[in-house]
């Protein structure tokens, strides 16, 4: 579905992403992990079009979309959520979801509400809901319009362990039911190893490992760079 070919990006003299090659397969949950500053969120920005690469290409369904803008990519089926929650605090959950669903022609809003366990919060303003509920609203917004490729940037950030596991299970259910493809940047390793089909590990902007989670987690280079000996 998606290929990154020799992708690089620099912030001035800082090379945040270095010659990254990556392949995302249709219908999978693909995790991108690594230490802080590894280039994970920058990769998401490059895929979504929020940043333009210094060199390399983003190829989506066989088409080079490296220069395509964010709006074009959203209409082509690429959506994303952010590290920081981007919901409108003054709107009720229902109003916010209804407005967004109408804009993108979503036909299964009720199903998304149920799978993400948002039914009990619909009449509340977002400002009155918990952080975990706002997280789920943010993810619901990214799922509207049946996008083919959903980019999730640390969806479990700030959640309790129980909330993180519940969210992970919701995402896995949605991926199966909608045949969606998810790219997941996440620091919660329990979430990552619970639902990801494939992992790419970044360190200092470069790919240091790529493969099945059970294979990647035991590699010395991954253990030393990120996971630590307790996780191997």
Secondary structure, DSSP 8 states (H G I E B T S, - for coil): -EEEEEEEEEETTEEEEEEEEEEE-TT-EEEEE-STTSSHHHHHHHHHTSS--SEEEEEETTEE-TT--HHHHHHTTEEE--SS----TTSBHHHHHHHHHHHHT-S-HHHHHHHTT-GGGTTSBGGGS-HHHHHHHHHHHHHTT--SEEEEESTTTT--HHHHHHHHHHHHHHHHHHT-EEEEE-S-HHHHHHH-SEEEEEETTEEEEEE-HHHHTT-HHHIIIII-GGG-
